Amino acid sequence: MPETKPFAYCDQLVKQFEAVIRKPTPRRSSFYYTGVDLGTACVVLSVLDDTRQPVAGAYRYANVVRDGMVVDYLGAIQIVRELKAQLEQQLDTQLEYAAAAIPPGTDVLDAGAIKHVVQAAGFEITALLDEPTAANAVLQISDGAIVDIGGGTTGISILKDGKVIYVADEATGGTHFSLVISGAYHMELAEADHFKRDPAHHKELLPLLRPVIDKVSSIINRHVAGHEVKEMYLVGGTCCLSGIEAIIERQTGIATYKPVNPLFVTPLGIALNCTQEAI
């Protein structure tokens, strides 16, 4: 794997976001841009000020989405509403507008549900885009593939000259990792989810999870076939698993890069796409 890759903007933005999650920084801003990421395993709200800098953020692990589809509509609304209220209290303001995202290729199936969840939580929705495109607002790549490995699905977006030329989404993600851990360690699924998020366990889990990582790699190989993809960029919470990028690179033969915290790349990209005009 190449030793360096210029993730300067991405990594700086993510680190700033991690800092304001711990300690929000209310500023005199004329407007706040909010991103709502309804993930299979985690719901994340990110807030930027009028200079597009992170000022607050909140997240909660939940099971309101499965394989990119909202399965607990009322639960999703409640979580987004509660996180919104928390952030509004921290910033001493009202958050009015938000953007959201969906897995690539699922707009016909779930775009309406995601939009309705965000609206029911008290936001005016200003944009609804696919997750890899949102991530690229932070990654800022012009050629290559963005692979978003979330809780339930692996989304792939291929870019050429800065334009998306192909998107795909298939089931297989962090939930499948948790199922393997649950069976091997005789844990409840929720306990397995928590166990895998601890970096201290990643070294021992990597060999156990290798078959699922290989499945993700085969999905990638199938969808990049026929396209000239020389570089690949991993985002999504499942990519937080230490060493996953090296295995995927070996299995695909494509130079593979991972930013400092792949969990927060897409939520920040969603917020960057927020505007002041409802759709």
Backbone as CSV, one residue per row, in Angstrom:
resi,resn,N_x,N_y,N_z,CA_x,CA_y,CA_z,C_x,C_y,C_z
1,MET,0.844,-1.192,0.000,0.000,0.000,0.000,0.879,1.242,0.000
2,PRO,0.564,2.257,-0.820,1.346,3.481,-0.805,1.357,4.097,0.585
3,GLU,2.485,4.738,0.920,2.649,5.233,2.276,1.854,6.506,2.542
4,THR,1.666,7.336,1.549,0.999,8.614,1.780,-0.103,8.847,0.764
5,LYS,-1.070,9.637,1.178,-2.132,10.074,0.288,-2.676,11.372,0.852
6,PRO,-2.835,12.389,0.024,-3.253,13.700,0.538,-4.722,13.732,0.971
7,PHE,-4.943,13.360,2.227,-6.271,13.448,2.817,-6.359,14.691,3.702
8,ALA,-5.553,15.701,3.397,-5.401,16.837,4.310,-6.741,17.473,4.672
9,TYR,-7.531,17.844,3.677,-8.810,18.507,3.953,-9.753,17.565,4.689
10,CYS,-9.861,16.341,4.206,-10.755,15.359,4.811,-10.389,15.104,6.269
11,ASP,-9.130,14.794,6.510,-8.717,14.454,7.869,-8.841,15.645,8.816
12,GLN,-8.542,16.836,8.325,-8.678,18.033,9.159,-10.136,18.252,9.545
13,LEU,-11.046,18.117,8.569,-12.464,18.327,8.828,-13.004,17.290,9.811
14,VAL,-12.597,16.035,9.625,-13.057,14.964,10.511,-12.551,15.190,11.935
15,LYS,-11.293,15.574,12.074,-10.741,15.829,13.408,-11.452,17.003,14.084
16,GLN,-11.776,18.040,13.304,-12.529,19.161,13.864,-13.906,18.700,14.325
17,PHE,-14.520,17.828,13.542,-15.850,17.323,13.887,-15.795,16.479,15.155
18,GLU,-14.797,15.623,15.263,-14.644,14.821,16.478,-14.491,15.726,17.700
19,ALA,-13.771,16.837,17.529,-13.550,17.761,18.645,-14.847,18.450,19.072
20,VAL,-15.680,18.860,18.097,-16.913,19.576,18.465,-18.005,18.628,18.949
21,ILE,-17.895,17.341,18.639,-18.800,16.367,19.254,-18.545,16.350,20.760
22,ARG,-17.262,16.335,21.114,-16.897,16.334,22.533,-17.206,17.687,23.185
23,LYS,-16.923,18.781,22.469,-17.127,20.118,23.018,-17.641,21.037,21.914
24,PRO,-18.961,21.212,21.816,-19.530,22.089,20.785,-18.960,23.509,20.898
25,THR,-18.870,24.189,19.755,-18.316,25.546,19.738,-19.339,26.504,19.130
26,PRO,-20.293,26.961,19.930,-21.293,27.917,19.423,-20.612,29.181,18.905
27,ARG,-21.016,29.614,17.725,-20.450,30.817,17.130,-21.580,31.714,16.658
28,ARG,-21.241,32.952,16.423,-22.230,33.883,15.879,-22.314,33.632,14.381
29,SER,-23.175,32.730,14.027,-23.307,32.330,12.631,-24.681,32.754,12.117
30,SER,-24.702,33.235,10.883,-25.975,33.663,10.300,-26.839,32.474,9.897
31,PHE,-26.211,31.315,9.774,-26.952,30.143,9.336,-26.175,28.893,9.714
32,TYR,-26.896,27.804,9.974,-26.276,26.520,10.278,-26.733,25.479,9.257
33,TYR,-25.789,24.684,8.787,-26.065,23.624,7.820,-25.991,22.280,8.539
34,THR,-27.037,21.475,8.425,-27.091,20.200,9.135,-27.113,19.032,8.146
35,GLY,-26.357,18.007,8.473,-26.385,16.764,7.715,-26.970,15.657,8.568
36,VAL,-27.910,14.900,8.009,-28.526,13.774,8.720,-28.152,12.491,7.988
37,ASP,-27.399,11.641,8.666,-26.987,10.361,8.091,-27.686,9.235,8.851
38,LEU,-28.698,8.647,8.205,-29.434,7.527,8.807,-28.766,6.223,8.402
39,GLY,-27.782,5.813,9.186,-27.063,4.599,8.869,-27.721,3.369,9.458
40,THR,-27.317,2.205,8.970,-27.852,0.952,9.483,-27.496,0.762,10.951
41,ALA,-26.277,1.138,11.321,-25.825,0.935,12.696,-25.774,2.214,13.511
42,CYS,-25.700,3.358,12.842,-25.463,4.606,13.559,-26.163,5.764,12.858
43,VAL,-26.843,6.600,13.649,-27.458,7.825,13.148,-26.555,8.982,13.555
44,VAL,-26.125,9.775,12.579,-25.200,10.875,12.846,-25.792,12.185,12.351
45,LEU,-25.749,13.214,13.201,-26.100,14.573,12.798,-24.847,15.430,12.893
46,SER,-24.549,16.146,11.829,-23.387,17.035,11.794,-23.866,18.446,11.491
47,VAL,-23.299,19.438,12.183,-23.708,20.828,12.010,-22.495,21.675,11.654
48,LEU,-22.616,22.448,10.568,-21.583,23.371,10.127,-22.098,24.801,10.242
49,ASP,-21.180,25.762,10.442,-21.600,27.158,10.483,-21.598,27.756,9.083
50,ASP,-21.785,29.087,8.988,-21.897,29.704,7.667,-20.567,29.774,6.919
51,THR,-19.466,29.387,7.573,-18.184,29.271,6.876,-17.870,27.812,6.549
52,ARG,-18.851,26.931,6.767,-18.750,25.489,6.497,-17.732,24.806,7.404
53,GLN,-17.626,25.295,8.640,-16.771,24.670,9.634,-17.638,23.928,10.657
54,PRO,-17.207,22.762,11.129,-17.993,22.020,12.127,-18.105,22.796,13.440
55,VAL,-19.319,22.830,13.982,-19.533,23.489,15.277,-20.161,22.542,16.303
56,ALA,-20.805,21.486,15.850,-21.431,20.530,16.775,-21.763,19.246,16.026
57,GLY,-21.936,18.190,16.788,-22.312,16.922,16.186,-22.780,15.954,17.256
58,ALA,-23.560,15.000,16.850,-24.061,13.992,17.782,-24.361,12.719,17.002
59,TYR,-24.249,11.591,17.677,-24.566,10.325,17.012,-25.102,9.332,18.027
60,ARG,-25.808,8.344,17.508,-26.371,7.311,18.365,-26.434,5.994,17.593
61,TYR,-25.928,4.952,18.197,-26.030,3.634,17.575,-27.475,3.151,17.695
62,ALA,-28.009,2.639,16.592,-29.428,2.268,16.561,-29.653,1.220,15.481
63,ASN,-30.852,0.641,15.480,-31.221,-0.378,14.486,-32.512,0.000,13.775
64,VAL,-32.592,1.271,13.359,-33.813,1.748,12.710,-33.755,1.587,11.191
65,VAL,-32.572,1.258,10.683,-32.380,1.044,9.246,-31.747,-0.330,9.050
66,ARG,-32.199,-1.037,8.010,-31.619,-2.340,7.709,-31.379,-2.444,6.218
67,ASP,-30.131,-2.747,5.853,-29.755,-2.871,4.441,-30.175,-1.643,3.635
68,GLY,-29.996,-0.471,4.245,-30.298,0.774,3.550,-31.757,1.168,3.557
69,MET,-32.610,0.385,4.211,-34.040,0.661,4.232,-34.497,1.004,5.648
70,VAL,-35.353,2.019,5.772,-35.906,2.369,7.079,-36.891,1.279,7.499
71,VAL,-36.613,0.622,8.621,-37.496,-0.448,9.096,-38.219,-0.055,10.384
72,ASP,-37.744,0.980,11.050,-38.409,1.499,12.249,-38.615,2.990,12.043
73,TYR,-39.701,3.318,11.353,-39.962,4.696,10.947,-40.094,5.620,12.151
74,LEU,-40.919,5.233,13.120,-41.137,6.077,14.300,-39.863,6.171,15.147
75,GLY,-39.136,5.077,15.250,-37.890,5.096,16.000,-36.865,6.016,15.370
76,ALA,-36.784,5.998,14.036,-35.851,6.881,13.321,-36.200,8.343,13.563
77,ILE,-37.479,8.669,13.480,-37.916,10.045,13.719,-37.547,10.485,15.128
78,GLN,-37.805,9.613,16.099,-37.533,9.959,17.490,-36.053,10.220,17.733
79,ILE,-35.189,9.381,17.166,-33.750,9.564,17.361,-33.284,10.870,16.733
80,VAL,-33.696,11.132,15.495,-33.283,12.372,14.830,-33.816,13.585,15.591
81,ARG,-35.044,13.493,16.056,-35.650,14.595,16.812,-34.865,14.866,18.102
82,GLU,-34.488,13.796,18.807,-33.759,13.959,20.072,-32.350,14.510,19.844
83,LEU,-31.667,14.017,18.807,-30.336,14.538,18.511,-30.412,15.999,18.070
84,LYS,-31.431,16.327,17.311,-31.639,17.717,16.879,-31.828,18.622,18.099
85,ALA,-32.672,18.200,19.040,-32.924,18.996,20.246,-31.644,19.167,21.067
86,GLN,-30.857,18.104,21.144,-29.588,18.170,21.882,-28.657,19.207,21.271
87,LEU,-28.536,19.197,19.956,-27.645,20.125,19.275,-28.161,21.559,19.357
88,GLU,-29.471,21.717,19.266,-30.051,23.054,19.378,-29.785,23.656,20.749
89,GLN,-29.860,22.830,21.785,-29.564,23.308,23.133,-28.091,23.689,23.265
90,GLN,-27.219,22.878,22.684,-25.786,23.154,22.763,-25.412,24.435,22.020
91,LEU,-26.079,24.688,20.907,-25.751,25.857,20.087,-26.622,27.064,20.396
92,ASP,-27.652,26.857,21.225,-28.601,27.917,21.569,-29.202,28.535,20.307
93,THR,-29.694,27.673,19.436,-30.294,28.121,18.184,-31.284,27.071,17.712
94,GLN,-32.022,27.388,16.670,-32.929,26.426,16.052,-32.341,25.976,14.730
95,LEU,-32.234,24.682,14.553,-31.733,24.117,13.303,-32.920,23.883,12.375
96,GLU,-32.944,24.596,11.270,-34.108,24.562,10.383,-33.938,23.645,9.182
97,TYR,-32.780,23.701,8.558,-32.590,23.006,7.291,-31.578,21.867,7.423
98,ALA,-31.819,20.807,6.676,-30.908,19.657,6.710,-30.875,18.972,5.356
99,ALA,-29.747,18.370,5.065,-29.613,17.491,3.911,-29.529,16.060,4.429
100,ALA,-29.822,15.107,3.566,-29.759,13.693,3.933,-29.222,12.900,2.751
101,ALA,-28.977,11.615,2.975,-28.418,10.783,1.907,-28.997,9.384,1.968
102,ILE,-28.876,8.677,0.857,-29.354,7.302,0.728,-28.272,6.469,0.048
103,PRO,-28.283,5.156,0.240,-27.335,4.305,-0.477,-27.526,4.454,-1.985
104,PRO,-26.462,4.355,-2.774,-26.583,4.538,-4.222,-27.509,3.517,-4.854
105,GLY,-28.341,3.992,-5.757,-29.236,3.100,-6.486,-30.508,2.729,-5.757
106,THR,-30.761,3.313,-4.568,-31.953,2.961,-3.793,-32.973,4.091,-3.754
107,ASP,-32.818,5.093,-4.634,-33.700,6.260,-4.577,-35.162,5.899,-4.793
108,VAL,-35.430,4.933,-5.654,-36.821,4.557,-5.907,-37.426,3.881,-4.681
109,LEU,-36.592,3.117,-3.969,-37.090,2.339,-2.837,-37.255,3.152,-1.564
110,ASP,-36.255,4.017,-1.257,-36.237,4.566,0.090,-36.065,6.076,0.191
111,ALA,-35.960,6.779,-0.908,-35.762,8.228,-0.844,-36.907,8.908,-0.112
112,GLY,-38.126,8.480,-0.385,-39.284,9.092,0.259,-39.286,8.890,1.755
113,ALA,-38.932,7.679,2.204,-38.924,7.395,3.642,-37.886,8.233,4.364
114,ILE,-36.683,8.331,3.806,-35.633,9.143,4.421,-36.080,10.598,4.504
115,LYS,-36.638,11.098,3.423,-37.110,12.488,3.395,-38.176,12.727,4.452
116,HIS,-39.101,11.808,4.588,-40.188,11.964,5.556,-39.688,11.898,6.998
117,VAL,-38.682,11.052,7.261,-38.102,10.981,8.598,-37.487,12.323,8.980
118,VAL,-36.708,12.891,8.071,-36.043,14.169,8.345,-37.070,15.280,8.552
119,GLN,-38.098,15.281,7.726,-39.139,16.307,7.855,-39.937,16.132,9.150
120,ALA,-40.266,14.893,9.484,-41.053,14.636,10.689,-40.273,14.978,11.955
121,ALA,-38.942,14.976,11.861,-38.111,15.329,13.009,-38.004,16.837,13.200
122,GLY,-38.561,17.606,12.247,-38.594,19.058,12.414,-37.692,19.848,11.488
123,PHE,-37.121,19.203,10.476,-36.263,19.891,9.516,-37.009,20.165,8.203
124,GLU,-36.579,21.196,7.510,-36.881,21.360,6.094,-35.719,20.697,5.356
125,ILE,-36.009,19.744,4.474,-34.931,19.042,3.786,-34.552,19.794,2.514
126,THR,-33.250,20.011,2.325,-32.776,20.834,1.209,-32.061,20.034,0.135
127,ALA,-31.645,18.817,0.456,-30.953,17.986,-0.531,-31.039,16.533,-0.104
128,LEU,-31.120,15.655,-1.091,-31.132,14.215,-0.855,-30.241,13.590,-1.919
129,LEU,-29.076,13.126,-1.503,-28.090,12.636,-2.458,-27.602,11.253,-2.054
130,ASP,-26.889,10.587,-2.976,-26.396,9.259,-2.620,-25.150,9.402,-1.751
131,GLU,-24.917,8.409,-0.906,-23.884,8.489,0.132,-22.464,8.664,-0.418
132,PRO,-22.036,7.898,-1.438,-20.676,8.115,-1.941,-20.472,9.518,-2.530
133,THR,-21.501,10.058,-3.178,-21.394,11.429,-3.700,-21.246,12.418,-2.554
134,ALA,-21.990,12.191,-1.474,-21.847,13.033,-0.294,-20.430,12.928,0.261
135,ALA,-19.917,11.710,0.341,-18.568,11.514,0.873,-17.531,12.258,0.045
136,ASN,-17.754,12.349,-1.252,-16.751,12.992,-2.107,-16.696,14.499,-1.913
137,ALA,-17.714,15.086,-1.297,-17.632,16.504,-0.956,-16.514,16.732,0.060
138,VAL,-16.167,15.674,0.806,-15.090,15.745,1.793,-13.791,15.176,1.225
139,LEU,-13.885,14.051,0.507,-12.690,13.419,-0.059,-12.096,14.234,-1.202
140,GLN,-12.972,14.788,-2.028,-12.580,15.645,-3.154,-11.668,14.923,-4.148
141,ILE,-12.080,13.731,-4.577,-11.313,13.014,-5.592,-11.974,13.216,-6.953
142,SER,-11.192,13.099,-8.005,-11.734,13.265,-9.354,-11.821,11.949,-10.107
143,ASP,-10.949,11.007,-9.771,-10.957,9.705,-10.451,-10.739,8.595,-9.435
144,GLY,-11.482,7.510,-9.614,-11.346,6.374,-8.710,-12.692,5.896,-8.227
145,ALA,-12.681,5.078,-7.198,-13.922,4.536,-6.640,-14.013,4.891,-5.161
146,ILE,-15.206,5.316,-4.755,-15.503,5.509,-3.340,-16.347,4.323,-2.907
147,VAL,-15.883,3.624,-1.884,-16.588,2.449,-1.380,-17.064,2.755,0.035
148,ASP,-18.372,2.810,0.214,-18.981,3.121,1.505,-19.485,1.818,2.119
149,ILE,-18.740,1.308,3.099,-19.125,0.059,3.758,-19.825,0.419,5.063
150,GLY,-21.129,0.333,5.052,-21.914,0.690,6.214,-22.311,-0.524,7.018
151,GLY,-23.362,-0.373,7.806,-23.807,-1.461,8.646,-24.447,-2.591,7.868
152,GLY,-25.201,-2.241,6.824,-25.935,-3.271,6.106,-25.521,-3.489,4.670
153,THR,-24.952,-2.454,4.042,-24.653,-2.550,2.620,-23.279,-1.991,2.288
154,THR,-22.796,-2.372,1.111,-21.577,-1.803,0.547,-21.976,-1.015,-0.695
155,GLY,-21.754,0.291,-0.646,-22.085,1.153,-1.773,-20.833,1.535,-2.533
156,ILE,-20.924,1.525,-3.846,-19.769,1.820,-4.697,-20.136,2.928,-5.672
157,SER,-19.270,3.928,-5.755,-19.460,5.017,-6.697,-18.155,5.211,-7.453
158,ILE,-18.213,5.101,-8.779,-17.013,5.269,-9.611,-17.037,6.650,-10.248
159,LEU,-15.927,7.373,-10.109,-15.831,8.728,-10.640,-14.775,8.813,-11.729
160,LYS,-15.062,9.635,-12.712,-14.105,9.931,-13.781,-14.207,11.418,-14.092
161,ASP,-13.078,12.102,-14.035,-13.031,13.549,-14.258,-14.003,14.295,-13.356
162,GLY,-14.130,13.813,-12.118,-14.975,14.485,-11.147,-16.451,14.182,-11.249
163,LYS,-16.842,13.322,-12.196,-18.255,12.995,-12.376,-18.521,11.531,-12.059
164,VAL,-19.653,11.275,-11.418,-20.035,9.911,-11.096,-20.532,9.225,-12.365
165,ILE,-19.897,8.115,-12.733,-20.282,7.411,-13.961,-20.935,6.063,-13.673
166,TYR,-20.880,5.610,-12.397,-21.468,4.316,-12.064,-21.715,4.260,-10.567
167,VAL,-22.874,3.727,-10.172,-23.160,3.513,-8.748,-23.780,2.133,-8.562
168,ALA,-23.541,1.560,-7.399,-24.124,0.253,-7.070,-24.178,0.123,-5.561
169,ASP,-25.045,-0.770,-5.093,-25.172,-1.011,-3.660,-25.614,-2.453,-3.458
170,GLU,-24.897,-3.164,-2.585,-25.251,-4.556,-2.304,-25.224,-4.823,-0.811
171,ALA,-26.091,-5.718,-0.386,-26.100,-6.123,1.017,-24.798,-6.827,1.362
172,THR,-24.240,-6.492,2.461,-23.033,-7.016,3.114,-22.336,-5.821,3.738
173,GLY,-22.192,-5.894,5.058,-21.572,-4.793,5.793,-21.340,-5.182,7.231
174,GLY,-21.350,-4.177,8.095,-21.017,-4.387,9.493,-21.928,-5.349,10.224
175,THR,-23.207,-5.398,9.848,-24.128,-6.341,10.493,-23.665,-7.781,10.284
176,HIS,-23.135,-8.048,9.109,-22.643,-9.388,8.811,-21.390,-9.702,9.634
177,PHE,-20.568,-8.682,9.880,-19.425,-8.851,10.776,-19.919,-9.238,12.174
178,SER,-20.924,-8.511,12.639,-21.454,-8.760,13.992,-22.046,-10.155,14.110
179,LEU,-22.708,-10.630,13.064,-23.287,-11.967,13.092,-22.207,-13.037,13.244
180,VAL,-21.091,-12.839,12.543,-19.977,-13.789,12.644,-19.401,-13.774,14.063
181,ILE,-19.199,-12.570,14.607,-18.655,-12.440,15.964,-19.612,-13.048,16.988
182,SER,-20.898,-12.784,16.802,-21.913,-13.312,17.707,-21.861,-14.831,17.763
183,GLY,-21.747,-15.447,16.606,-21.702,-16.905,16.563,-20.417,-17.472,17.130
184,ALA,-19.299,-16.829,16.812,-18.003,-17.350,17.243,-17.759,-17.167,18.741
185,TYR,-18.268,-16.060,19.281,-18.007,-15.745,20.694,-19.230,-15.995,21.583
186,HIS,-20.295,-16.545,20.990,-21.526,-16.830,21.733,-22.037,-15.578,22.458
187,MET,-22.103,-14.471,21.702,-22.584,-13.201,22.227,-23.932,-12.858,21.621
188,GLU,-24.697,-12.052,22.337,-25.871,-11.443,21.726,-25.392,-10.482,20.642
189,LEU,-26.246,-10.236,19.647,-25.837,-9.399,18.518,-25.432,-7.993,18.970
190,ALA,-26.173,-7.424,19.914,-25.845,-6.081,20.406,-24.476,-6.068,21.077
191,GLU,-24.169,-7.138,21.815,-22.859,-7.232,22.473,-21.752,-7.369,21.436
192,ALA,-22.019,-8.130,20.385,-21.039,-8.299,19.313,-20.784,-6.973,18.604
193,ASP,-21.846,-6.194,18.385,-21.699,-4.865,17.780,-20.747,-4.007,18.599
194,HIS,-20.964,-4.003,19.902,-20.140,-3.198,20.813,-18.706,-3.715,20.847
195,PHE,-18.551,-5.015,20.841,-17.227,-5.641,20.901,-16.384,-5.252,19.698
196,LYS,-16.979,-5.270,18.516,-16.196,-5.005,17.299,-15.800,-3.547,17.177
197,ARG,-16.495,-2.647,17.883,-16.166,-1.223,17.786,-14.947,-0.841,18.622
198,ASP,-14.501,-1.733,19.465,-13.336,-1.456,20.301,-12.061,-1.809,19.523
199,PRO,-11.222,-0.812,19.210,-9.996,-1.079,18.451,-9.085,-2.103,19.106
200,ALA,-9.196,-2.263,20.422,-8.356,-3.238,21.126,-8.642,-4.666,20.679
201,HIS,-9.814,-4.905,20.091,-10.190,-6.252,19.666,-9.936,-6.506,18.182
202,HIS,-9.551,-5.480,17.457,-9.484,-5.598,15.999,-8.457,-6.627,15.525
203,LYS,-7.315,-6.692,16.179,-6.273,-7.616,15.740,-6.752,-9.063,15.811
204,GLU,-7.454,-9.400,16.883,-7.936,-10.776,17.011,-9.143,-11.042,16.118
205,LEU,-9.903,-9.988,15.789,-11.101,-10.169,14.970,-10.803,-10.269,13.478
206,LEU,-9.697,-9.687,13.052,-9.426,-9.615,11.616,-9.405,-10.992,10.943
207,PRO,-8.720,-11.998,11.480,-8.757,-13.321,10.830,-10.164,-13.927,10.828
208,LEU,-10.904,-13.712,11.907,-12.260,-14.244,12.004,-13.180,-13.635,10.945
209,LEU,-12.983,-12.345,10.687,-13.853,-11.619,9.765,-13.368,-11.670,8.322
210,ARG,-12.262,-12.337,8.091,-11.676,-12.376,6.754,-12.663,-12.841,5.673
211,PRO,-13.465,-13.887,5.916,-14.403,-14.309,4.863,-15.407,-13.224,4.472
212,VAL,-15.862,-12.425,5.444,-16.808,-11.356,5.121,-16.102,-10.232,4.370
213,ILE,-14.865,-9.932,4.774,-14.090,-8.911,4.059,-13.832,-9.365,2.629
214,ASP,-13.563,-10.657,2.463,-13.376,-11.192,1.109,-14.661,-11.060,0.292
215,LYS,-15.812,-11.235,0.944,-17.089,-11.064,0.231,-17.251,-9.613,-0.219
216,VAL,-16.913,-8.671,0.660,-16.952,-7.256,0.287,-16.026,-7.002,-0.900
217,SER,-14.848,-7.597,-0.859,-13.883,-7.435,-1.949,-14.426,-7.981,-3.263
218,SER,-15.124,-9.109,-3.193,-15.695,-9.692,-4.414,-16.796,-8.803,-4.983
219,ILE,-17.555,-8.158,-4.100,-18.579,-7.205,-4.550,-17.913,-6.048,-5.284
220,ILE,-16.845,-5.532,-4.695,-16.110,-4.435,-5.328,-15.577,-4.867,-6.680
221,ASN,-14.936,-6.030,-6.733,-14.354,-6.529,-7.991,-15.408,-6.649,-9.084
222,ARG,-16.572,-7.127,-8.712,-17.628,-7.310,-9.705,-18.089,-5.980,-10.295
223,HIS,-18.178,-4.972,-9.450,-18.721,-3.692,-9.920,-17.686,-2.790,-10.582
224,VAL,-16.420,-2.973,-10.266,-15.410,-2.139,-10.941,-14.946,-2.771,-12.248
225,ALA,-15.326,-4.025,-12.481,-14.936,-4.701,-13.724,-15.431,-3.887,-14.922
226,GLY,-14.539,-3.661,-15.866,-14.900,-2.886,-17.049,-14.655,-1.399,-16.896
227,HIS,-14.270,-0.984,-15.705,-13.944,0.417,-15.463,-12.462,0.534,-15.116
228,GLU,-11.864,1.616,-15.510,-10.453,1.844,-15.199,-10.351,2.500,-13.819
229,VAL,-10.240,1.683,-12.794,-10.158,2.169,-11.415,-8.781,1.849,-10.864
230,LYS,-7.996,2.885,-10.615,-6.636,2.702,-10.117,-6.528,2.973,-8.622
231,GLU,-7.485,3.720,-8.079,-7.456,4.054,-6.661,-8.842,3.913,-6.064
232,MET,-8.889,3.506,-4.805,-10.155,3.290,-4.129,-10.084,3.916,-2.733
233,TYR,-11.212,4.512,-2.309,-11.258,5.236,-1.048,-12.386,4.668,-0.194
234,LEU,-12.044,4.252,1.016,-13.008,3.602,1.893,-13.614,4.591,2.884
235,VAL,-14.937,4.561,3.004,-15.642,5.334,4.026,-16.710,4.439,4.638
236,GLY,-17.368,4.941,5.685,-18.392,4.153,6.367,-17.861,3.541,7.649
237,GLY,-18.741,3.372,8.621,-18.337,2.918,9.939,-17.642,1.574,9.966
238,THR,-18.019,0.666,9.085,-17.403,-0.666,9.084,-15.921,-0.594,8.731
239,CYS,-15.536,0.439,7.984,-14.130,0.593,7.594,-13.243,1.016,8.759
240,CYS,-13.850,1.310,9.915,-13.044,1.618,11.107,-12.271,0.393,11.590
241,LEU,-12.628,-0.789,11.114,-11.899,-2.006,11.481,-10.453,-1.885,11.019
242,SER,-9.521,-1.925,11.963,-8.098,-1.771,11.644,-7.633,-2.891,10.719
243,GLY,-7.000,-2.507,9.615,-6.437,-3.484,8.695,-7.345,-3.907,7.564
244,ILE,-8.596,-3.462,7.568,-9.522,-3.871,6.507,-9.055,-3.390,5.141
245,GLU,-8.432,-2.203,5.108,-8.008,-1.631,3.832,-6.904,-2.465,3.178
246,ALA,-6.012,-3.038,3.985,-4.928,-3.840,3.425,-5.463,-5.118,2.783
247,ILE,-6.437,-5.755,3.427,-7.025,-6.977,2.873,-7.767,-6.671,1.574
248,ILE,-8.549,-5.594,1.575,-9.295,-5.236,0.363,-8.338,-4.899,-0.772
249,GLU,-7.239,-4.221,-0.461,-6.268,-3.899,-1.511,-5.672,-5.168,-2.117
250,ARG,-5.335,-6.122,-1.270,-4.758,-7.377,-1.783,-5.762,-8.141,-2.633
251,GLN,-7.012,-8.161,-2.229,-8.031,-8.937,-2.941,-8.474,-8.283,-4.244
252,THR,-8.374,-6.965,-4.320,-8.831,-6.263,-5.523,-7.689,-5.846,-6.445
253,GLY,-6.490,-5.747,-5.887,-5.363,-5.271,-6.685,-5.424,-3.778,-6.964
254,ILE,-6.268,-3.058,-6.222,-6.434,-1.615,-6.410,-5.876,-0.888,-5.186
255,ALA,-5.065,0.137,-5.418,-4.531,0.935,-4.314,-5.697,1.469,-3.480
256,THR,-5.682,1.172,-2.181,-6.828,1.445,-1.313,-6.424,2.356,-0.163
257,TYR,-7.215,3.403,0.038,-6.910,4.406,1.058,-8.093,4.592,2.005
258,LYS,-7.753,4.924,3.256,-8.789,5.123,4.269,-8.478,6.384,5.067
259,PRO,-9.439,7.304,5.185,-9.204,8.522,5.969,-9.149,8.240,7.461
260,VAL,-8.901,9.279,8.238,-8.618,9.130,9.660,-9.771,8.494,10.437
261,ASN,-10.998,8.863,10.136,-12.159,8.222,10.764,-13.262,8.117,9.714
262,PRO,-13.349,6.960,9.045,-14.299,6.816,7.938,-15.767,6.926,8.342
263,LEU,-16.081,6.813,9.631,-17.469,6.899,10.084,-18.070,8.276,9.817
264,PHE,-17.256,9.327,9.915,-17.792,10.686,9.869,-17.640,11.379,8.514
265,VAL,-17.044,10.714,7.536,-16.831,11.356,6.235,-18.157,11.657,5.544
266,THR,-19.018,10.666,5.434,-20.299,10.866,4.749,-21.200,11.861,5.470
267,PRO,-21.363,11.791,6.807,-22.196,12.793,7.482,-21.728,14.227,7.236
268,LEU,-20.406,14.444,7.203,-19.895,15.784,6.934,-20.163,16.191,5.485
269,GLY,-20.025,15.233,4.573,-20.322,15.530,3.170,-21.781,15.875,2.957
270,ILE,-22.658,15.220,3.719,-24.088,15.537,3.635,-24.322,16.979,4.074
271,ALA,-23.710,17.365,5.202,-23.879,18.737,5.696,-23.330,19.759,4.710
272,LEU,-22.233,19.429,4.040,-21.666,20.346,3.051,-22.600,20.566,1.874
273,ASN,-23.523,19.631,1.653,-24.485,19.751,0.556,-25.800,20.407,0.996
274,CYS,-25.881,20.770,2.278,-27.077,21.441,2.758,-27.115,22.885,2.252
275,THR,-28.305,23.369,1.936,-28.483,24.744,1.473,-29.559,25.414,2.332
276,GLN,-30.013,26.564,1.882,-31.085,27.276,2.592,-32.396,27.241,1.819
277,GLU,-32.500,26.297,0.886,-33.726,26.180,0.085,-34.270,24.765,0.175
278,ALA,-35.473,24.635,0.656,-36.089,23.311,0.786,-36.430,22.736,-0.580
279,ILE,-36.364,21.410,-0.675,-36.717,20.759,-1.947,-38.172,20.293,-1.903
